[in-house]
Amino acid sequence: MPADHTRKIVCFSDFDGTIFMQDTGHVLFDNLGCGAKRREKLDQQIKSGERSFREVSEEMWGSLRVPFEDGFVVMQNELDIDPGFKEFHRFCVDNKIDFNVISAGLKPILRKVLDTFLGPQEASHIQIVANDADIRSDGTEWKPIWRHETELGHDKALSIKEGRAQAAEDALEGEIPLIIFIGDGVSDLPAAREADVLFARKGLRLEEYCMENKIAYTGFDSFSDVKREVQAIMKEDQEKTGGVGKPARFNPRANMWRRISSKQALPKFVAATPSNEEKMFLWPESFSQYQPKDRSQNVQA
């Protein structure tokens, strides 16, 4: 491996509260669906264990009775993109860093939002790993199509493992890819635990949890901070003497994983347990609250 070689880097990022400061689903439910009061009651049912995330989500999405385009107009007015994201994503494209969105949301919504805020050409570089949806043209039905048969609907940890498997296939012989995860809520932990480098948005629940439990992470205020840290990682890789030896920021678990023979050998993540900690995985926005800016000063995106 040449001394100036940078090993393969793959980024996975949460969407709601991370790339965008608000939750796309909450914007829709509060403005066009069940309303904020009912949503908050449903949130409590999840936290208490009375109902599953998947069951409650189906009720929330089912409360919408508007065409997709009408819903998107509201999202376009309400959503704020992280100020450093566009620059960071362009940096990833220029440096052949795979960037993936990993979300418990609905893929058609996330794709439309990214196409609008980034432009279709730029957004086409982003793979979205999320639940699909069946949305009728007249808006009379919004139905999630769950990615996995779990109470969460999307097992983010399994998706990261699958991403690592693909990255290993694409990497040079003997090279261990670096997996980066970027998130904001405690529900991101299942995916974060599968990553080599974790970025947690400052001041929100994921960072608090990492601090409380002594989990290694790097805090960020915007994706500009993430870009700076990833540049440092790349520099460490390029400065390896003769290009040999243990890669920078090496994760021993990654090497152990490398010996697994196939995707079929990957262990399945148990999506929900009765503990209070695991219940927090189910609904990140209940534990990560972003204070919206004054909408009277908002300029439409």
Order of alpha helices (4+ residues) and beta strands (2+ residues): beta-alpha-alpha-alpha-alpha-alpha-beta-alpha-alpha-beta-beta-alpha-beta-alpha-beta-alpha-beta-alpha-alpha-alpha
